[in-house]
Each structure stands twice: as structure tokens, then as C-alpha cells.
Amino acid sequence: MNQKERGILLFLIATLILASILNLRQKWKEREGYLIIEKLDTKPKIAEENPKEESVGEKNYPPLININSASVEELTSLPGIGPVLAERIIQYRQKRQFKSKEEILKVRGISQKRYRLIKKRITVK
């Protein structure tokens, strides 16, 4: 390979690298633009889907679940609670009613982490 061929080869390699960089840059810009558009479109869609939403400032919280009277279905609606844990909760309360929300930690399988997930959604009315 002579000097002229090396020069042409280096030129072609440099051109390919530059084209690849520009192509990646364009794809990145398109991706960023798409994400921005996606974020802007989210709020109008929500408003259209729920035209009778509460006024600004009000939040639609799920109802509290009374762990002293909840069914298996209600208990399994809680995050991290499946049918097995729901049955354990029911078995525990059949022996003694829960006096506080924290008492659910005595049920086998209810860890601190799981309790943190459900504590704002349960009550012992």
C-alpha cells in the first residue's frame, strides 16, 4: 500500500467516524424531543380521560382498608400482600383483633419494608 492509498483510506475512515457521530447525535436529539413531547402530552390526556375530576389540590386516595374486617380480596389489593399473607392476616385477627396498625408486623411474612408499603392504606377502626 503506497502513501496515496493510505491517505485515501484514512480519509474514508475519518468520514465514516464523523458520519456515525452525526447520526448518533441526530438520533439522540430525536429521542430527547420525543421524550419532551411525551411528557407534555401526558397531562392533557389525563384531563380528557377524567373530565369530572376533583378540583385542583384534591387527591383521589384509595379507601383505607380495615385489617380487622377486610376480605381476602381487599387485603390482596394492598401492595405486597398476596393471598397467602391475606389468609395469615385473617387467621391472626380471628384469634385477636388488631389494636393498632403496627400490630400487623406480628403476622408472619409482614416485614418492616412491607409494612411501610401498606401503613398509609390500612386502619383498625
VOPAGU-2260 file (C-alpha; in pm, 1 decimal, decimal comma):
REM VOPAGU-2260
SITE   aa  ch    i         X         Y         Z
SITE  MET   A    0       0,0       0,0       0,0
SITE  ASN   A    1     153,9     328,0    -104,7
SITE  GLN   A    2     133,6     671,5      55,0
SITE  LYS   A    3    -161,1     788,4    -161,3
SITE  GLU   A    4    -369,7     477,4     -81,3
SITE  ARG   A    5    -304,2     522,3     292,3
SITE  GLY   A    6    -422,7     881,2     271,3
SITE  ILE   A    7    -742,4     780,2      93,0
SITE  LEU   A    8    -803,9     500,6     345,8
SITE  LEU   A    9    -754,7     739,6     642,1
SITE  PHE   A   10    -988,7     990,6     477,0
SITE  LEU   A   11   -1259,1     724,7     432,4
SITE  ILE   A   12   -1221,5     602,6     791,7
SITE  ALA   A   13   -1241,2     959,1     924,7
SITE  THR   A   14   -1551,3    1024,1     710,8
SITE  LEU   A   15   -1720,7     709,4     842,0
SITE  ILE   A   16   -1644,4     802,5    1201,7
SITE  LEU   A   17   -1774,8    1156,3    1154,7
SITE  ALA   A   18   -2091,0    1030,4     981,9
SITE  SER   A   19   -2151,8     784,1    1265,8
SITE  ILE   A   20   -2111,1    1056,5    1526,9
SITE  LEU   A   21   -2350,2    1287,4    1343,2
SITE  ASN   A   22   -2601,6    1006,7    1301,1
SITE  LEU   A   23   -2589,2     922,7    1672,2
SITE  ARG   A   24   -2622,9    1290,4    1760,6
SITE  GLN   A   25   -2933,0    1320,7    1539,7
SITE  LYS   A   26   -3087,8    1008,2    1693,6
SITE  TRP   A   27   -3020,8    1144,2    2041,7
SITE  LYS   A   28   -3187,3    1476,2    1955,5
SITE  GLU   A   29   -3490,6    1294,7    1816,3
SITE  ARG   A   30   -3510,1    1083,0    2128,4
SITE  GLU   A   31   -3490,0    1385,1    2357,4
SITE  GLY   A   32   -3756,6    1562,1    2153,9
SITE  TYR   A   33   -3980,5    1257,5    2171,6
SITE  LEU   A   34   -3945,7    1237,6    2547,7
SITE  ILE   A   35   -4027,9    1604,5    2588,6
SITE  ILE   A   36   -4334,6    1571,7    2366,2
SITE  GLU   A   37   -4441,0    1260,2    2554,6
SITE  LYS   A   38   -4420,8    1442,1    2887,9
SITE  LEU   A   39   -4616,8    1740,0    2758,5
SITE  ASP   A   40   -4888,8    1515,9    2613,0
SITE  THR   A   41   -4943,5    1326,8    2938,1
SITE  LYS   A   42   -5137,1    1591,9    3129,3
SITE  PRO   A   43   -5393,7    1677,4    2859,1
SITE  LYS   A   44   -5470,5    1307,7    2806,4
SITE  ILE   A   45   -5537,3    1258,4    3176,8
SITE  ALA   A   46   -5766,6    1558,9    3185,8
SITE  GLU   A   47   -5958,6    1431,8    2880,2
SITE  GLU   A   48   -5998,4    1081,2    3023,6
SITE  ASN   A   49   -6136,1    1209,7    3355,7
SITE  PRO   A   50   -6337,7    1523,8    3278,9
SITE  LYS   A   51   -6517,9    1513,1    3616,4
SITE  GLU   A   52   -6204,3    1504,4    3831,5
SITE  GLU   A   53   -6184,8    1672,9    4166,5
SITE  SER   A   54   -6084,4    2035,0    4186,0
SITE  VAL   A   55   -5719,8    2133,3    4191,5
SITE  GLY   A   56   -5546,3    2034,3    4514,4
SITE  GLU   A   57   -5774,6    1741,5    4593,6
SITE  LYS   A   58   -5627,4    1394,0    4554,8
SITE  ASN   A   59   -5810,0    1071,5    4491,5
SITE  TYR   A   60   -5671,6     836,0    4756,4
SITE  PRO   A   61   -5785,5     473,8    4769,0
SITE  PRO   A   62   -6009,4     397,6    5065,6
SITE  LEU   A   63   -5847,7     277,1    5385,4
SITE  ILE   A   64   -5873,8     -94,9    5444,6
SITE  ASN   A   65   -5976,7    -207,2    5791,2
SITE  ILE   A   66   -5749,9    -502,6    5864,2
SITE  ASN   A   67   -5992,9    -621,6    6133,4
SITE  SER   A   68   -6273,6    -679,2    5882,7
SITE  ALA   A   69   -6122,9    -684,5    5531,1
SITE  SER   A   70   -6182,1    -975,2    5297,0
SITE  VAL   A   71   -5904,2   -1163,2    5119,1
SITE  GLU   A   72   -5978,1    -959,3    4804,4
SITE  GLU   A   73   -5946,7    -630,1    4989,9
SITE  LEU   A   74   -5624,9    -735,8    5160,0
SITE  THR   A   75   -5469,3    -853,8    4834,1
SITE  SER   A   76   -5534,4    -509,6    4686,3
SITE  LEU   A   77   -5262,2    -382,1    4920,0
SITE  PRO   A   78   -4911,0    -364,2    4772,5
SITE  GLY   A   79   -4703,0    -668,4    4860,0
SITE  ILE   A   80   -4995,0    -866,1    5005,4
SITE  GLY   A   81   -5085,6   -1182,6    4819,2
SITE  PRO   A   82   -5345,7   -1447,4    4900,6
SITE  VAL   A   83   -5116,4   -1632,9    5143,7
SITE  LEU   A   84   -5041,9   -1323,4    5353,2
SITE  ALA   A   85   -5406,8   -1219,0    5337,3
SITE  GLU   A   86   -5505,3   -1555,7    5485,9
SITE  ARG   A   87   -5242,2   -1517,5    5760,1
SITE  ILE   A   88   -5378,6   -1173,9    5848,4
SITE  ILE   A   89   -5731,8   -1316,3    5870,6
SITE  GLN   A   90   -5613,4   -1609,4    6084,3
SITE  TYR   A   91   -5431,2   -1369,6    6319,0
SITE  ARG   A   92   -5734,6   -1144,6    6364,0
SITE  GLN   A   93   -5963,5   -1444,2    6429,2
SITE  LYS   A   94   -5753,7   -1512,3    6740,5
SITE  ARG   A   95   -5722,9   -1147,9    6846,1
SITE  GLN   A   96   -5833,6    -821,8    6685,7
SITE  PHE   A   97   -5566,4    -576,1    6580,5
SITE  LYS   A   98   -5544,7    -289,0    6828,3
SITE  SER   A   99   -5301,9     -83,6    6617,5
SITE  LYS   A  100   -5178,1     -80,0    6259,9
SITE  GLU   A  101   -4828,1    -170,0    6377,5
SITE  GLU   A  102   -4956,7    -494,6    6524,7
SITE  ILE   A  103   -4977,1    -635,5    6170,2
SITE  LEU   A  104   -4598,4    -677,0    6199,5
SITE  LYS   A  105   -4668,0    -977,1    6424,7
SITE  VAL   A  106   -4816,0   -1164,2    6127,1
SITE  ARG   A  107   -4555,6   -1398,3    5980,9
SITE  GLY   A  108   -4434,9   -1257,4    5648,9
SITE  ILE   A  109   -4509,3    -891,0    5719,9
SITE  SER   A  110   -4169,8    -723,5    5731,6
SITE  GLN   A  111   -4085,8    -361,9    5811,2
SITE  LYS   A  112   -4044,0    -297,9    5439,5
SITE  ARG   A  113   -4384,8    -444,0    5356,0
SITE  TYR   A  114   -4541,9    -253,8    5644,9
SITE  ARG   A  115   -4403,2      73,5    5509,1
SITE  LEU   A  116   -4575,1      -3,8    5177,4
SITE  ILE   A  117   -4917,9     -54,7    5334,2
SITE  LYS   A  118   -4927,2     155,7    5652,5
SITE  LYS   A  119   -5093,5     456,3    5486,7
SITE  ARG   A  120   -5361,1     233,6    5332,4
SITE  ILE   A  121   -5473,0      38,6    5640,8
SITE  THR   A  122   -5671,0     116,8    5953,7
SITE  VAL   A  123   -5802,4     -68,7    6261,1
SITE  LYS   A  124   -6135,4     114,7    6310,4
